[in-house]
Amino acid sequence: MRHAILAALAAAALLAGCGGDDKADTTTSATPAAAATNAIDIEEFVFEPDPVTVKAGAKITIRNADKAPHTLTEEGQSPSFDSGTIKGRKAGSVTFAKAGTFKYYCLFHPTMKGTVTVTQ
């Protein structure tokens, strides 16, 4: 049994090293690249993708896969965008009017956070 497990692990390691191109990945990044999208999903109390990049004026659909209600609200005293309450298993939307980088969160669950970059 032990030999079969070792053989399977060795085969998996060999397969993991195969494929792709011969170029080494020389990119390094401390932060993930922002995904261009027209939707943000909420699942297990997490916004995905995060960060997000959209064009000014873009309407983004927010799909809540959780049972709990959520919001997508800009951080700060006077939010420029707020989805309102998106009930569990429902969808809402937000339109990002102006260019900039904005942090957002869920009013009901303040530890849920994300970032959107709005371009011209």
C-alpha distance (Angstrom), angle and dihedral (degrees) to the residues before:
residue distance angle dihedral
M1 . . .
R2 3.81 . .
H3 3.83 90.8 .
A4 3.80 91.5 51.5
I5 3.80 91.2 52.1
L6 3.80 91.9 47.5
A7 3.80 91.1 48.4
A8 3.81 91.0 49.8
L9 3.81 91.3 49.6
A10 3.81 91.9 48.8
A11 3.81 91.2 49.5
A12 3.80 91.0 49.3
A13 3.81 91.0 50.2
L14 3.81 91.1 50.6
L15 3.79 92.0 49.0
A16 3.79 91.7 48.4
G17 3.79 89.7 57.2
C18 3.81 94.1 49.9
G19 3.77 128.1 86.1
G20 3.77 132.7 28.1
D21 3.78 123.5 81.4
D22 3.77 127.7 -55.8
K23 3.80 93.7 -113.2
A24 3.77 116.7 109.0
D25 3.79 116.5 -126.1
T26 3.77 103.4 -115.5
T27 3.79 96.7 171.2
T28 3.76 119.1 112.9
S29 3.74 124.5 -174.6
A30 3.77 132.3 175.6
T31 3.81 91.7 -160.2
P32 3.79 129.4 40.9
A33 3.78 118.6 -106.7
A34 3.77 114.0 -101.4
A35 3.78 112.8 -108.0
A36 3.80 118.2 -130.8
T37 3.78 106.1 -131.9
N38 3.77 146.7 147.0
A39 3.81 94.2 -143.8
I40 3.78 139.7 52.0
D41 3.78 117.7 -161.3
I42 3.79 125.0 -152.8
E43 3.77 114.3 -153.9
E44 3.79 129.7 156.3
F45 3.83 89.1 -2.7
V46 3.82 93.9 -57.8
F47 3.82 130.5 115.6
E48 3.82 111.9 -133.6
P49 2.94 131.6 -134.8
D50 3.76 100.2 27.9
P51 2.96 126.0 -154.8
V52 3.82 102.0 31.8
T53 3.82 132.2 -168.6
V54 3.81 121.9 -155.3
K55 3.79 137.2 164.0
A56 3.80 119.6 -105.3
G57 3.79 109.3 -89.9
A58 3.80 93.0 27.6
K59 3.78 118.6 143.6
I60 3.79 111.1 -142.6
T61 3.80 122.9 -160.6
I62 3.80 115.2 -137.6
R63 3.80 113.3 -155.2
N64 3.81 115.7 -163.1
A65 3.81 110.9 -155.7
D66 3.82 92.6 172.9
K67 3.80 125.2 91.8
A68 3.81 90.5 -129.0
P69 3.80 122.4 80.9
H70 3.82 118.4 -108.3
T71 3.79 140.9 -178.1
L72 3.77 134.2 -153.0
T73 3.80 102.7 -142.6
E74 3.79 130.3 165.8
E75 3.80 113.4 -114.3
G76 3.80 115.5 -115.5
Q77 3.79 142.4 59.9
S78 3.82 97.7 -68.3
P79 3.81 109.6 29.4
S80 3.79 114.4 -152.4
F81 3.80 89.9 -157.0
D82 3.80 135.4 29.5
S83 3.78 127.8 164.8
G84 3.79 94.1 -153.4
T85 3.80 117.4 -136.3
I86 3.79 113.8 -28.3
K87 3.78 107.0 -162.9
G88 3.78 121.6 -139.6
R89 3.79 114.9 -72.7
K90 3.83 90.7 9.5
A91 3.81 135.7 104.4
G92 3.78 135.5 -129.2
S93 3.77 136.2 171.0
V94 3.78 144.5 -133.4
T95 3.80 129.2 -158.9
F96 3.79 115.8 -146.3
A97 3.81 105.7 -147.2
K98 3.80 105.7 176.8
A99 3.78 135.3 43.5
G100 3.79 120.3 -107.8
T101 3.78 142.1 82.4
F102 3.78 115.0 -72.8
K103 3.78 133.5 -173.9
Y104 3.78 117.9 -144.8
Y105 3.78 138.3 -176.8
C106 3.81 143.4 177.4
L107 3.81 114.2 -90.6
F108 3.82 90.5 -147.3
H109 3.80 95.4 45.3
P110 3.84 109.0 29.4
T111 3.81 92.9 -174.7
M112 3.82 88.5 67.5
K113 3.80 104.2 91.2
G114 3.77 140.7 162.7
T115 3.79 144.2 166.1
V116 3.79 131.1 -127.4
T117 3.79 126.0 -168.8
V118 3.78 113.9 -156.3
T119 3.81 116.2 -159.1
Q120 3.81 131.2 -168.4
